[in-house]
Amino acid sequence: MAESGGVPDDIRAMSFEQALEELKQIVARLESGEGRLDEAIEAYERGACLKAHCEAKLREAQAKIERISLAPDGSPRSEPYEAT
């Protein structure tokens, strides 16, 4: 499995929704205490990669969001959205 930026390629290929769903499953499994310690460690590491991927996807989406407003002459204009 090749990696880029510390995130495995199979995770990098996931949509935000797919990664979030797998992350939820991992959290539920870890919270239930299922499995052996080495499996829990692997799941935790994968969960950390999924979390990083989700955060990156959210940053990408936020960078694409624009705020639409009206210019003084009434024409529409857009400007980058800045969260407050």
C-alpha positions as CSV (number, residue, x, y, z in Angstrom):
1,M,0.0,0.0,0.0
2,A,1.6,3.2,-1.2
3,E,1.3,6.3,1.0
4,S,1.4,10.0,0.2
5,G,1.6,12.5,3.1
6,G,1.2,9.7,5.7
7,V,-2.3,8.8,4.4
8,P,-2.6,5.4,2.6
9,D,-3.7,5.6,-1.0
10,D,-6.9,3.6,-0.3
11,I,-8.0,6.3,2.2
12,R,-6.9,9.2,-0.1
13,A,-9.3,7.7,-2.8
14,M,-12.3,7.8,-0.4
15,S,-14.9,10.5,-0.3
16,F,-15.4,12.5,2.9
17,E,-18.5,10.5,3.6
18,Q,-16.8,7.1,3.0
19,A,-13.9,8.0,5.3
20,L,-16.2,9.4,8.0
21,E,-18.4,6.2,7.9
22,E,-15.3,3.9,8.3
23,L,-14.0,6.2,11.1
24,K,-17.3,5.8,13.0
25,Q,-17.1,2.0,12.7
26,I,-13.6,2.1,14.0
27,V,-14.5,4.3,17.0
28,A,-17.5,2.0,17.8
29,R,-15.2,-1.1,17.6
30,L,-12.6,0.5,19.8
31,E,-15.2,1.7,22.3
32,S,-16.6,-1.8,22.6
33,G,-13.2,-3.3,23.4
34,E,-13.5,-5.9,20.7
35,G,-10.5,-7.7,19.4
36,R,-6.9,-8.0,20.4
37,L,-4.5,-5.3,21.4
38,D,-2.5,-5.4,18.2
39,E,-5.8,-5.1,16.2
40,A,-6.9,-2.1,18.3
41,I,-3.5,-0.4,17.7
42,E,-3.9,-0.9,13.9
43,A,-7.5,0.3,14.0
44,Y,-6.4,3.4,16.0
45,E,-3.7,4.2,13.4
46,R,-6.1,3.7,10.5
47,G,-8.6,5.9,12.4
48,A,-6.0,8.7,12.7
49,C,-5.3,8.5,8.9
50,L,-9.1,8.7,8.3
51,K,-9.4,11.7,10.6
52,A,-6.6,13.5,8.8
53,H,-8.2,12.7,5.4
54,C,-11.6,14.0,6.6
55,E,-10.0,17.2,7.9
56,A,-8.1,17.7,4.6
57,K,-11.4,17.3,2.7
58,L,-13.1,19.8,4.9
59,R,-10.3,22.3,4.4
60,E,-10.6,21.8,0.6
61,A,-14.3,22.4,0.7
62,Q,-14.0,25.5,2.9
63,A,-11.4,26.9,0.4
64,K,-14.0,26.5,-2.4
65,I,-16.8,28.2,-0.6
66,E,-17.5,31.8,-1.7
67,R,-19.8,34.3,-0.2
68,I,-22.1,35.9,-2.7
69,S,-23.2,39.5,-2.1
70,L,-24.3,42.5,-4.1
71,A,-22.0,45.2,-5.2
72,P,-23.0,48.8,-4.7
73,D,-24.3,49.0,-8.3
74,G,-26.6,45.9,-7.6
75,S,-24.5,43.4,-9.5
76,P,-23.7,40.1,-7.9
77,R,-20.1,39.5,-6.7
78,S,-18.4,36.8,-4.9
79,E,-15.5,36.8,-2.4
80,P,-13.8,34.0,-0.5
81,Y,-15.6,32.9,2.6
82,E,-13.8,33.4,5.9
83,A,-15.1,31.6,8.9
84,T,-15.4,33.7,12.0
